[in-house]
């Protein structure tokens, strides 16, 4: 997710339907008696990730979704250690026809404020996502949703536009899936964090008892949660926010916090691995770090005075030819990241090495000769000045070193003069969708464990990136793979999409990484939550 973490399913939409996409504070606080069924605590987790909005309709980033996972209910979820969708507050969920997905809710569900939680809330949740369609929200994931019908108090039918959607159960576990209270939330505007907390609109494993945005959040186990995750292992968990990963490292090392989760630098992880007081935990990685090209505003983009599609493509190709991923992975990230050779990370079904084959020397090394030829053939005068934007806080402190090296690599080629600028995340997330940055950094944390989550979000016409990329062949393939029940045939289509996008270079993937958390030696449960669902669950932590 952008995610930043954020995904467009408009390939399935019919014509005319748009796709819908600190200062470190004091140490552990809180406490109190743990609700029945929980033990131990309190636990304090530290992070540099920031919350943009607690409203599921208004944010599509890792920091916000991490909090949402603790406080909101989902129809489907996955057990710690797994990525497979299973009923959460649902009793059952299944396709009752090729275009109808029917969910039966458990009976007697309630919100923390006493409101009943029923099918009206579910219908309201998905209707408002589509209606609000916030540019920084996840509504784009619902491109295949025609309408939602609440047939009785515990039954909901999702009517889909295209049949046999292979990913819809995963969608219900994703950032568009948190269910909200229809009596507490506005139907047509994003709610503030304060409004949500005041109305006690919680029905997940935890409620929020204290909230200082991007400073400190205190969670209390919710005794009324009836979902698949069960009662949290610890009654009280605090989430402490850091502006500087150095302070995050020091606090976990000195036991001022129990767990450090996103993002420590590679050097810090390497250092902490040798400290007997803490333990470094690693899990399967789905993170992708990449450069986005705005097809309207990049050099020679469609809305620039010198608009020229061939020259714009040559610029993207030249950058792809000279970037050195191995140097980035080893020198900046000490091997905690690996080179990304395609748009679907290695390890996912259908992943290819399209970028390695089409760019550089064909084996993963840069090729200055090919970069020069691409620009020369298109008539681009060098050195070419480009503006490159990155974010210094959301994707970890090492982003500064990463993009300093990218700048150096581009300038050392003699083909580019790079104006490198950075912007804090809260502003960055808004400006990137408004064509402010011609070429810029993003990272992606998947919503669910399927290759489609690296394709539909980026390369459908009205994509989450809002970078004005459009390729009819790619859109057609995206639509086909989404509804293809033949595993081998779908895999082939996913591979074809990567090859086609590699020719266009809508984005330039650089690195893929693992999930890493550092915890005190007495903390349990960390490894359980570092699973392929990519959801960090506070409820499994204890000490």
N, C-alpha and C positions, 0 to 999 in steps of 0.2 A: 504494500500500500504505500502511497506517497507519504505511508505512506504514506506517507506520504504518500504516511502510506499509504491511495486510493484506487476504472474498469468499466468498459462500455460494452453493452450487449446489443447495440443498435443494429448489428448485422442481422438480427432476427426480426427487427421491427419492420412493419410495413411502411410503404412510402408515406411520408407526411408525419411519421412518428419520430421525434428526436430522441436520441439517447439521453437517458436521464443520468453523470459523474459528480540565574536567580541567585538569585543570591541564595547560597546554601543556608538553610535555617538550622534551628537547634536540633539536637539529637532525638532519639525515639521518645514519643509521647503517647498518651492514651493508655489504655489498660482496661480496667473494669473486669467484671466477671464474664467468662465465656458462656455463650448460650449452651443449652443442653445439647450434647452430641459433639461438642468441640473440646479441645484440650490445649493447654500450653499457651504461650504468647506473653506479651505481644511480639509480633515480628515487624521489623522495619525494612522496607525495600527501598533502595536508592536508584534514581534514574536521571538521565539528562533529557529524556523525551518530554515534550511539552504537550499539554492539552490545548486544542483550539476550541472545540465545543463538546459538551457532554451530550448534546442533542444528536442522535444518530443521523438526522437529516442534514446536519450542517458541517460534518467533518468526515474526512476519509484519510486518516493518518494513524500511524502506529500508536502514538502517545495517547490519543483520545480513545482509540479502540481498546487499548489495554484496560482503561478504567471502565469502559462500557461492558467489557466481558465479566466484570465483577458484580455489576449492579443491575443489569438488565436480563430478563429471561429471553431465551431463544426457543423457537419451535423445535429445531434440531441442533444438536451439538455433537461433540466428540469426546470420548473419555480420555483422560490423561494417558499419554502413551500411544494414542491413535489419531488418525485424521478422518476416520470413516464416520459419516453423518449417521446419527441415531436419534430417536426421539428424546427431547429434553423435557420441556413442559408439555410436550405432546404425548399422547398415549400411543398413537400410531400415525404413520405418514406413508403414503404410497400413491403411485399412479393408478387412478381408477379408470382412466382412458388415456390415449396417447397425448391428449392436450389438457388433461385435468389431473392435478395433484391434490389429493385430499388429505387434510390433517385433522385428526381428532384430538382435542385438548383433554388433559386430565381434569377431573371435576374438583371444585372447591378451591381453585386458585385465587389468590388475592394479592393486591399491591400492599406495600408497607403502610400506605395511608388508609387502608381499610377498603378501598374500592375493589369490586370484583374484577378478576382478570378473566375475560372470556373472548369469544370469537369477534365481538365488536371491536375490541382492542387490536386484534390481529388485522382485521380489515382496515381499520383506521390507520394503523402503522404503515402499511404498504401504499394505501391511497395517498397519504400525506407525503411520503417519499417521492412519489411520481408528481404530485402537485407542486411541491416546493422546488424540486429539481435544482437544488443548490449547486452552483458550479464547483464547490469544494466538497460536495457530499457524494454519497455512493449510489444515488438513484440510477446511475447508468447501469448498474448490475441487473436492473429489472427490465432490460430491453425486450425480453421475451414474455413479459407479463401483460396479458390483455386486460384482465380485471380480477378482483377478488370478491368472492361471494361467501357470506356468512349464512349458512343454511339453517343452523340452530345455534344455541348458546355455546356448544363445544365443537362445532364442525365448521371448517373453513375449506373452500374449494378454490384453488388457484387455477384460473383459466389461462392457458398459455397460447401464444401466437403460433409457435412451431412445435410440432409433436416430437416426442422422444428426446427431450432436452436432457443430455447426459450430465449436465452440471447443476440443474436446479436444486437438488437436495443440498449440494455444497453452498449454493447461494444463500440458503436459509441459515447457514452457520456463519456467514460473512458479515462485514460491516453494515450491510443493508438489513441484516436480520434481527437486531435487537427490537423486541416488542415494547411499545410505549403505551402509557395510560391515556385512553381517549378522553377522560374527564380532566386531565391535568395538562395535556399538550395542546398547543394551537394547531389547527388543521392546515394552516397556510403560511406559517412563518416559523423560523428557527427560534427555539427558546433559549434564553440565557441559562448559564449554569446555575445561577442563584435561584431562578424560578423553578428549575427542575428539583433542586435540593429542598427548597421550601415546601414543595408539594409532595415530598417523599415518594417520588415516582420510581420506586425500586421494587424489583421482584426477582432479582438474581440471588446468588449465594451470599452477597453482602449488601448492606445499606451503608450510606455515608453519614457519619456522625459529626464530622468536622471537615471544612473545606476552605483551604487557602490556595487559590488557583496557582498552579505551577510552583508551589512552595511546599505544602504539606496537606495530604488527604488522609483522614482516618476512616477505616472501614470496620464495621461491626457485623459479625455473622448474622444472617437473616434467618430467624427460626421458622419463618413461614415458607421458605423456598422448598419446592417439591420436585425440583428437576433432577436429572440424571447424575449431577455432580455430587449430590449429597451434602451433608453438613461440612463446612470448612474444618480443617484440622486444627486451626487456631482461631480463637474468638475475635481477636483484634489484630488488624494488620494496618500499618502505616506506610504510606507511599511518600517518600521525601524526594524533592526535585533539586537538581544541581545545575548551575550554570557552567561549571567547569568540571571536566572529568577527572582532573587531578585531585580535587576535593572528594569526589566519589571514591576514587581509589584509596585515599588516605582513610576515609571513614570506614570502609569495609575492612581494611587492614588493621585498624585500631579498634574494631568491634563496636564502633559507634552506630553502625547499621548492620543488619544481618545478611543482606543480599545486595549485590550491585548488578543491576540489569540494564543494559543499554545506556550509554555506550562508553566503554573503556577503550583507551587506545591500545593498539597492538603491543606497544612497548610495555604498557601497564600490565596487560594480560601475561606477557612473557615474564615480567618481574614477579607478579603474584603467584605464578605457577611454582616458584621456588620457595614460597612462604608456607611453613607448616601450619600456621594459624588459620589459613583459609584454603578453600578448594576451588579450583577452576572446573566448571562444568561446561561441556560442549554438547550440542545437539544438532540434528540434521538442519542444513541451511537451505533457505530459499531466497535469501536476500540477493537483490541485484542492484548494482550501482552503475549508473549510465548517464550519458549526456543526451539532452533533448535538443533537437533543432526545430525552431519555429519556422515553418515553411512560408510564412508571410513576411517576417521581419529579419531573418538571417541574411547575410550577404547575398545579394541577388534574389532575395525572396520576392514573392508575388506582389507585395505592397511596398516594395522599395523603389526608389527612382530608377535604379539600374536592374529592374526585374528581368531575370533570365533563368529559366528552369535548368538549362544545361550547365550553366556556370554554378548555380547553387548546388547541383548534384556533385559537380567536380570538387567543390569546397568540402562537402561531406566525405567524399571518397578520399581526398588527400588527407584529411584528418584521420580517417580509418587506416590509411596506409602507414602513417608515421607514429601513431600512439603505441607505446610499449607497455603492454599489460603486465608482462612478467616483472618489469622493473617496479611498477606500482605495487604489485602483490608482495614482492620480496622486500623492497626498500622501505615502503611506507607501512605495510601491514604485516611484515614479518611472517608471511605465510598463513596468516589467519584468514586471508582472502585468496581466492584463486582467479586466474584469468577467466573471463566470460567470453566464450566463443560464439554465442548465439543469443537469441532472445528468450529462449527457454533454458534455464540453468541445467547443467549436467546433473543427472540423477533423476530427472523427470521423464516420464514416458514420452518419446517423440523428440527429445532434445537432439540437436545437430551441432555441427561445428562450421556453420555457414560462413561466419566472419573470418575464421582462420583460412578457409579455402579461397575466399574471394578477395581478401586484402592482405597487405604486407607481403612477405616473401612466400606465403603459402604454408609455412610451418609454424607460424606464431610470432615471427620476428618482424620488425618494421621494414619498410622498403621505401627509401627516399626516392629512388628512381621512379617507382610507380606513382608516387605522390606528385612528383614534378610533371610527369607525363599527363596525368589526369588534368592538372591545372593548365598546362600548356595547350593541350588539345582543345580545351574549352575556351581558350583565349583569356584566361584570368591573369592579370598582372600581379606579380609578387614583389615584395612581401605584402600579403593581404592583411589589413587590420580587422580583427574580430573582437567582439565583446563577449566575454565568458563569465557567467555568474555562478556562484556556488553558495551553499548554506553552511555556516560554521558551527551550528549547534544541533540541528535535528539529526544529522547523520554522523555525529561524533566529531570530536576535536581533530581527528586525523584528516578530516576533509580539507583543511587548510594545506597540509602537506601534500595530499593527493592532487589537489588542483594546482598547487605550485609546480609539481612535477609535470602535470599535463601541459601547463603553460611553457615550461622549459623544453619539453619534448617538441612542442609545436614550433617554438621559436628557434630551437637549435637546428631545425630543418632548413631554416632560412626562407621558408614559404609563408610564415605568419608572423604578425605582430599582435600580441594578445593583451587586451585590456581586461585584467582579472579583477572582479569585484565580488563582495560578499554582502548578504543581507540576512538578518535574523529571521527565524522560521515563521513567526506569526505574520510578518509582512510578506515574506517570500511566498507563502502559500497563496496569498491573495493576488500578488502582482504577476506571478507566473501565468495565470489564466487570463491576464489582460494584455498580453502581447508586450509586456515590459522587457522581457529578456529574450534576445534573439537566439542565444545558445546558452544552455544552463544545465546544472546538475539536478538529478533526482535519484531517489533510491526507491526500491519496491520491496515490500514485505507481503507475501501472497495472502490473499483472503482465504484460499483453500488450496489443497494439494492436487492441482490438476494443471496440465500445460496450458489449457485455455486461459487461465488467469494471468498468463504472461502475453497473451495475444489479443483477445477481445478488448481489454482495457486500453491498449496502446494503438491499435491499428484499425479499428473500425472508424468510420467517417467522422462521427461526432465523439471522438475519443476523450478519455479522461485527461489526457495531456493538453487538450485544446490547442494543438500545434498545427492544425489545418492540413494534416496529412490525409490523403484520400487515394485509394487504389481499388478499383472495382474488382479486380481479380482476387485481391487479398480479402475483401469483404465477402465475396462469394464463397471462398474457401472457409472462412471463419464460420459463416452460417451453416455450411455443410458439415463441418466437423462437430459442431455443437449437437447435432441431432443424429449423428451416425452411430448406430448401435454395434457396428462391426469394428472390433478393436483394432485389427490390422489396417483396415481401410481408414479409420480415423487417424491412426498414427501417421500414415502416409500423407494425409492432408495437413496435419500439423507440421510435418517436415517441409512440405511445399510452401506453407505460409512463411516459414523462417527463411527459406531460400529467396522468396519474392521480396520480403522486406529488407533482406540484406542488400539487395540490389538498389533499393530506394534509400536506405539509411535514414529512416524516420527518427531513429535514436541510435546511439552508439554505445552498446553495452561495454563495460570495462571490467567489472569484477563481480564475483559471487562469493558469498560468505556463509559461515556457520553461525548458529546461535551460541552465544557465550554468556554465562553468568558466573559470578564469583560470590561465594558464600562462606560464612563462618563454618568451621569444622563441625560444629554441633547442629547445623541446620539440615533438616531432612526435607525431601520432596522436590528439590530443585531439578534433579535429572528427570523426574517424572513429567514435568511440564515442558521440558525442552523437546517437544515432539513434532511430528510433521504437520500438525494443525497450525503451528506457529502462534498459538495463543498462550500467553503467560498467565497461569491460573494461580492467584494468591491462595486459594483454598487448599492447595496441597502442601503448603509450607508449614513446618513446625520445628520446634527445637526443645 
